[in-house]
Amino acid sequence: MEKQLTGKMADILRNKRLDRELRVMEICGTHTTEFFRTGVKNIFPEGLTLIDGPGCPVCVTTNDYLDRAIEIGRQHGVIIATFGDMVKVPSSYSSLAKEKSGGMDVRVVYSPVNALDIARQNPGREVMFLSVGFETTAPAEAAVVLEAKKTNVPNFSILSGNKLTPPAVDALLAADEVKIDGFIIPGHVSAVIGADAWGFIAAKHGRPGVVAGFDAGDLIGGVLVLLNLLENNEITIKNAYTRAVNASGNLRAIEVMRDVFLESDASWRGIGLIPGSGLSIRDAFADFDAEKKFPVSVPEPREHRGCRCGDLLRGLIIPTQCPLFGKACTPENAVGPCMVSSEGPCSAYYKYWR
Ligand code: SF4
């Protein structure tokens, strides 16, 4: 049933009249879900379209990463510790769920600290944490590597699939494949990197953006500020989430992240290789770098047949435009990661849109 939003701000948004069609991209997987869950999407004025961007970390992770993790599990017999979303994601030829049912030791954890605990409890086994996420989680993952080194837990390592979001947005805008009038910018990533980190959207690409939080009031407020900028042709980045985000971010978190990780090129599903968009582990922590510790060769990665996650993550389509949506592809039988992850656009549309 449609959630009814009340209040003055909701009425202002509901009754807004646009003088032209507008396409706004939300970059963040949590925003994707929250726009639906809170009902804010239902009160968008006519002519306002929300498109999803590359903001779900599990979705943007390429098959190659998961193929490598599985191969390490097979060849080196490590315990694989991972967030739950990754378990059901199809790899090129398998999935962690399938491997687990075949005997691989795959354990779901709720934080990288849990993975380090597993390593401490199993000194005779190697434990590899699948480190997949954006700036929001990278500081915690870096802190765990520092802790593993400091407290001498040599059987712990991480497979870094960490990514940085601004380079992906920069790449999308530079590719110019899709009309984007403005951005709703993720609040939690911005709490780490600061609102100023998004200045390039306005300065280099001539689009406005608004940093927004996640409850209904935050979302409505963020959209209204963005519409106001667009109406007035004001090309700037506004921070509408000041209770959590400042201009320069969390300097301590950034420092911890930089202590352990080094910016590197990374491949994104649907977008390809983006310079400086990944985080590799510095040589000083090579003993905790699963890629160096467990060299494997992996077969040529294979895309999921018919899956259009890549197009979705570039804002080219919405989930209902994928021919497999809700038919061959459902949360119980997902063809691609965008239907598996709780932050994936297909999962959000399946849960709320229908
Ligand atoms: S509905 Fe399924 S197959 Fe289609 S894009 Fe989404 S995850 Fe891929």
Boltz pocket constraint, residues with backbone or C-beta under 6 A from the ligand:
constraints:
  - pocket:
      binder: B
      contacts: [[A, 305], [A, 306], [A, 307], [A, 308], [A, 309], [A, 312], [A, 319], [A, 322], [A, 323], [A, 324], [A, 325], [A, 326], [A, 329], [A, 330], [A, 334], [A, 335], [A, 336], [A, 337], [A, 338], [A, 339], [A, 340], [A, 346]]
      max_distance: 6.0
